Amino acid sequence: MKHKERLAGLLRGDKIDRTPVSAWNHFYDQETNAENLAKAMLSFQQRYDWDFMKINPRATYYVEDWGVKMKFLGRENGKHLRLESPVKSSDDWLNIKTLDIKAGAYGEQLKAVNLIKDGLRGNLHFFQTVFSPLSVAADLCESDEAFITLMNDSTNLESALEQITISLENYVEKLMNIGVTGIYFATTEWASRNNISEEQYALYGEPFDLRVLARAKSAEINILHVCMEYNMLPLFKNYPFDILSWNKFEPGNMDFSQADKIFTQPFLGGLDHLGTLLTGTPNDVITQARESIAEAGRHPFMLAPGCTMKLGTSPENVEAIGQAVRG
């Protein structure tokens, strides 16, 4: 089967030739402009022949236009350095205004998505990563702890979330116009009981999430990614999405058999990006992959890392991801 046929068959519940597979990582030395990001993503796809592409932009693109200042080191193995954060007090939330999505870092991403679309020539489903409004608000602060303090105070937070949400709604609308398959909507660390209560997420997360996802309703496929350990997976059972992604290996998270009782959507994951993929052998990766396929059983399943692969993941282990389903 061709890549797009395989995904379509899985989503319809048809019998398909094998488990669909994909993976993604950062390209720290190439992700700071549209042309190089597009080239890196297309080269990665050409090398590993994944069944779909999850575009993996630099993780700070969504806050830079609101005043987060970064230093890009230009090294393959070097994460970017944050120099300045715009929100230090509850009064600073009032400085967060709706963005012109066609300019700045968001405009750069729209250009990269267009270049990737042209390079794929309609042969592959591809998804742009979009972070939740609450995630964006948190990353405007100097640290998670600083954001938690401001969230507990809550003064002016909803004003900022409103402006962020409007901006993301406009951004997703532009992505739909370009013709992405859909969005990969990520909660980052803000749907984890380590950082926030379910009551707080219901207040500051859910209503804003749903507005952004509503702008993606015309997409062919949307992916929801619930990050981190002790995540709130059941909280998302009524969200509109087509594929569910999380790392079942992290403490406090559901395994496939537990999630099967709540969700009918295909699961995306099954490989521990913090453990086996990073420190194991290729044979370990293949073993874990096949164990996850067996655990998923009759539930529709797509093999992938639980989240973005870490620096130091060997090319041999990345190759093994595909070998696990193609062998």
N, C-alpha and C positions, 0 to 999 in steps of 0.2 A: 504494500500500500504506500501511497505517497503521504508526506507528512500531514498535510491538511486533511486528507481523507481519514487518516488514523485518528486524529483528534475529533473530527466530526462523528466518526463511528462510535468512539467512546462515549461522547456526550449523548448520542441517541440511544445508547444501550445495545448497539450491534456487536456481534462478534468481530474482533479485529485480529490482525496477524500477530501482534506483540504489544507489550506494554509501552506506551509513549514515554519519552525520556527527554530531559533537558537539564541544564545547569547554568550557573552564572557566577561571575566574580567581578572585582573591580580592576580597572586598568589605570592605576594612579598616575602613570606618566603620560596617558593619552586622553584622559576624560575631562580636560579643562577647556576644550573647545569642541564645537559641533563636528567639524570635519574629522578630527582624530578619534572622537568617541565613535562616530559612525564607522570609521575604518576598522577600529578595534573590535566592535561588535560583529561586523560582517566577517572579519578574519577568523574570529572565534567560532562563528557558525560554520564557516567553510572547513575549519580544521576538524570539528567534532560532529558535525551533521546532526544537530539536535532536531527534535520534532517540533519545537516552537522556540521563539526567542523572547526572553524577558530582558528588555533593555535595562542595563545596570549603570545609570548615570552616577556622577559623584553624589555622595549622600548629603551634601550641603547646598545643592542648587536651589532647593525650595525655600531657603531662608536668606540667601545672599542679597536679594533685592530689597529686603527689609532692614539691611544694615549690618548683617553678620560679615565681618571682614576675615578673609582667609589668606594664608600664604601657601601657594602651591609649590611643592618641592621639586616636582618634575622627575621623581624617581619611581621606578617600577615597584619598589618595595617600601615606599615611603608615604604614609598617610599625610594628608594635608593638615596644616596647623591653623587653629582658630586664633585670631589676634584680638577680636573685639566682638562683644555681644550687645545688642541694642536695648534689651529689657533687663533692667536692674531693680526696678521698683514698680509698684502697681500703677503709678502715674505714666510710666513708659508705655503701657498697653495702649494708651490713647494716641500714641504716635504711629501705630500700625494702621495703615490705610490700604485701600484697594489698589492693586498694582495694575500697570499696563502690561499685560501678559505678552504682548508682542515684542517687548524690549527686555534688556537685561538677561539674567540667567534663564528665565523661562523662555524668552525668545530664542536663546541659544539652543535650548532643548527642543523647541519646535523645529528648528532648522535641522538638528541631528535626526529627529524622527523622520522628517521628510527625506533626508539622505539615506537613511536605513530602508525606508519604504522603497525608494528607487532601486537600491542595491538588491533587495530581496525579489523584486520583479513579480510579486504576487504569488510566490511559491511557498511562503511560510507564514504561519500566524505569528504576530508579534505584538507585544504588550509594553506600554510605557509605565514605569513605576511612578505612582502618585502616593504621597504620604498623607495621612489623615490630618485634618485641621488641628487636632489636639497635639499631634506630633510636631507639627510646624511651630505652634505656639511654644511648646517646651524647648525646642532648639533655638529659640530666640533668646533664651536665658543662658547664663554662664555655666549652669550645671543642672543636673536633674534635681538635686537637692534645693537649688534656688527656685526652680519652677514649682516644686511641691509646696514650698513655703508660700509662693504667690497664689497658687491654686487654692490652698486652704484659706487664704485671706479672701480670694475671689474678686476683690475690687477691680473693676474695669476689664476683667478677663473676658467676659462674654462680648464686650465691644470689640476686642482684638479677634476673637474667634469668628465673629461675624464678618469682619473685613478679610480675614484669611480665607474663609469659606467662599465668599463672593469671588475672590481671586482664583481659587481652585476650581470653582464652577466654570469660570470663563476659560481657564486653562484646559479643562477636560473637554469643553465644547470645541476648542481649537483642535485638540487631538482627534476628536470624532470627525471633524471636517477633513483632517489629513487622511484618515482612513486606517488608523490602527485597528487591530482586531478588538482590542479593549484595553482596560487598565489593570495593573497589578496594584491593588490598593492595600497599603501596608500600615499597620497600627504602631510600628516600631515598639518601644518599650512601654507604651501607654495603654495597653490592655493587659497588663500584668498585675497580679495582686501584690507583687513586691513593691509597687509604686503608687497604686491607686485603688480605691474601693470600687465595687461594681456600681454603687450608688453614684459615685462621682463620675464614672464613665457614662452612666445613663444621662447625667446632666450635661457634661462638657464634651462627651465624645459622640454618642449615638445620633443626636439630632443633626449635628453638623456633618457627620459621616454620610448620613442618608441623603443629604442635599447634594453632596459631591457625587455619590453613586447614582443619583437620579439623572445627572447630566450624562452619565455613561450608559443609560438604558438602551440607547440605539446600537450599542456595540454588539458584535457577534458573540463574544465571550468576555466575561470579566472574572478576574481572580482576586480572592480575598486572602491576604496573608496576615495571620495573627502571630506576632512575634513573641519571643522571650519565654522564660520559664514561668510556671504558675500563671499561665495565661487564662483568659476568660472565655475560652472557646464557645461554651454554650450560650453566651450572651449574644452571639451573632447568628443564631439559628433562623431569625426572620429577616436578615439582611438580603438584599438582592444581589446574588453573585452566582457564578456557574461552576467554579472550581475553588476548593478550599485548601490552603497551604498553611502548615505549621510544623514545628519540629517536635515529634512525639517523644524524642529521647531526652528532652530537658526535664528537670525535676518538676513535679506538679502538673505536668501536661497529660492530656488524654492519649491513649494509644488508639489504634484504628478500630479495634473492637468496641471500645467505649464510644467513640465518635460516630460509629455506624448506627448507634441507637438514636442519634439526634439528627444527623445530616444525610441527605440523599445525594448531594452533589459529589462529583469525583474528588478524591483526595490527591493532593500533590505533595510529595515528600518521600520519606522512607529512608533517607541517608543522613547520618549525623555529621553535620559540617563542623562541629566542635570536637568530635572524637574520631571515629573511624576514617572519615575522609581526610582529616588533617594528619593523623598520626599512624593510621593503619597501613597495611600493604594492599596492593591491588586485589589480591585474593580475599582480603578482609572486606573490601568494598563490595566485591561481587557477592560474597556470602551474605552481607547485611542487606544488599539490594534484594536478593532472592528471598530472604526471610521476610522482608517487608511486603513483597508481592504476595507471598503465601498468607501473611497475616491479613492483608486486605481482602483476600478471598474473593467473594462475588461482588464486593463493593468496587465500583469503577475507580481505577487507580492510575496515577502517572508518577513515574519515578523521577526524583530530583533531590537536591540537598534541602535540608530543613530551612535554610536561609542562605544568604550569600556565602560562597566558599571563602575561607580565610586565607590570608597571606601564608605561604608555605605549603599549601596543598600541592602535591606533586602532579606534574602532567600525567604520570603513569596512573595515578589514582583517578584523575579526570577521565582518562581513556577507559578505565575500568567501569565507569558509570554506564557508558554505552555498551560495553562488552557484556554487561550483566543481562541486558535484554536482547541483544543481537546474537549472542553466542548460542 
